[in-house]
Amino acid sequence: MALGGCGQGSRGTGTQEIRIVDYYNTPADDVAIEGTFESCAADLGLTFSRERVPGDQLVAKVLQMGSSRTMPDLLMLDNPNVQQVAASGALAPLEPHGITTDGFTPAVADLGMHQGTLYGIAPTVNTIALFYDIAALDEVGLEPPRTWDELRSAAAELTTSDRYGIAFSAIASYEGTFQFMPFMWSNGGDETDLRGDGVLGASQLWADLVRDGVASRSVVNWGQGDAIDQFKAGNAAMVVNGPWNIAGLRADTPDLDWGVATLPVPSTGDASIAPLGGEVWTVPITGDEEKQARAAELLKAFVAPEHQLFMGQERSTIPGHAATAERFAAENPDLGTFVEQVSTARARTAQLGPDWPTTAKAIYTANQRVLVDGADPAEAFDEAARTVS
Amino acid sequence: MTTTTDTPRPGRDAARRRDLLVRIGFIVPAVLYMLAFFGFPILKNIVMSFQAYDFATFFNGSAPFIGLENYAATLSDPIFLRALRNTGLFTVGSILGQFVLGMGLALYFRKRFPLSGFLRSLLLLPWLLPMIVSAAVWRWILEQDNGVLNRFLENVGLISEPIPWLVSSDTALIAVIGVYIWLGIPFNVVLLYSGLQSIPEELYEAGALDGATGWKAFRHITLPMLRPVVSVVLLLGVIYTLKVLDLIIGLTGGGPANATQTLATRSYEMSFVEFDFGQGAALSNILIVIALAFAIVYLRANARAAKKG
């Protein structure tokens, strides 16, 4: 550690090391991230140390590091939080360091933007689509649903006494809102107008699925992990979920023959718009500008297209660079649907920025009222609109 | 001899002063501990509740004072009344259930029978499990479609439709109270049982001679003798129950549709989900005042009992 060759004039030992904080704890993620950083750091002659924080504690940890002036040199953030942290002045703009999002899918580039300035960059992203049980669909002689009407009827046909047609997550947390976005956006809904017909229609669709008994009432208490577990256990024939489950599906249920389709849209010809998920890398302001520059240098190498390709393959996530994503789709046909879904996806914070979390909470609260209390979507979302105004 | 009794004054003063220093020396660690771990956090919490203390505060350190705004916002929050009502129902329901069942079991285990010691120690099991583990297991048990409880009730023919325990506004609070009763029984049994052990057997013998047996013995001997233990059990129970957070977060996260939101979970949500630490602090101060009210009732009742006794 003390051997760090270059910068002789540094203050004490260990300051040469780039400190990295992220939440990649699962083996597949951890190995891919660590390996990429290792090869980049070796090329640049840098050393680094990584700290892995439990996912649900990252934001609290960031607040703590912010108040004690111990921000790391490279910080990973879940994309909906980036604008909030950037707005508080904790992050350094990336463009002065030569990091750009040229060639990125525009919506992916948006993930790290705050008021027109680039503060973060996402090497790979994910989104959600519709997983389905091929055998179950064959049994009733159906194709994967493409429109809401087809979704309703397919879910009904697939429902049996011990299996629901579809599972999704409508839990009272940001996950519940994440899963609602594709239905809302594809229906013309907009997060700046919660009283709009697009929003209400999407909420009504969820309400119908639960009321008709083709989705369990438990959706209101299921996270995305619980939803995929229902699919794995054969309790649901279709599930709304993301590519991070693919490795688990192969390992836990090797006999289950599943496929992935883009999420159904209100009517034929509508665009299927899903929300972008995934993590964004930032360079916090630590006061040591020279070190910030080195951290940025490491980040620039880390997000290079060839590393995006490697991390995408290892972690079943989609490269943010558009041309790389196309190459990735050709090499990984299993993930083709997700690549397609990402190309039309949207960033959740694109319009509301730091105010997104408040609106996200209003949305899941309203959906809970609709699904649990049987409230009319118009009434529930009217209240939601009042809490965010 | 006169010379020995006539000790010079300064010496006696010095001894007294040393004595005082020693006494203070014994108090100082406790005082420092209280100030650092109780005084400071409470003070900080009170100050915070008058500040706009949010996400950005952690980075730029600015937390302007905004008077009573946090309290006004907290009290006018549409969820506040619901959380207050839920807190009341949750506390009364849990304490009542825990106490009645705990008392019943304590009385039962007073009788010696084979394996009674073993069974009594099994009763402590819920206490030994981390609460977050209990919550996860109960979530499976109470799951609507495939949960053990619904499957069991259906198989014995008690219900024909599965009960949506944790996913309906009507049953979620009841289910959460039920789980918390299960969790609180060991605490009640242990304290009440040891209280029962300290009641001398002769009292019952004397009472029996005067015709006090069964219910009468319980009413006129057991209950009065157990009074101090009962008041401790109830007071601690109320305070523990008012602040329950992990169990509710683990079971329902305060949902569905805020059906199990209590003051404690709402305050946590304000601080750590909405990152409005000022409002979270205001709400938790309200919770502290409520808990304090119970402590005062308890202390006064104790003082009155001491005066009488």
Interface residues (C-beta under 8 A of the other chain):
Chain A: V59 A60 L63 Q64 G66 S67 Q84 V85 A87 S88 G89 A90 Y164 I171 A172 S173 S216 R217 S218 V220 N221 A233 N235 P357 T358 K361 T365 Q368 R369 L371 V372 D373 E383 T387
Chain B: F55 A56 T57 F58 F59 N60 G61 P78 R139 E143 Q144 D145 N146 P164 L166 V167 S168 S169 T252 G253 G254 G255 P256 A257 N258 A259 F272 V273 E274 F275
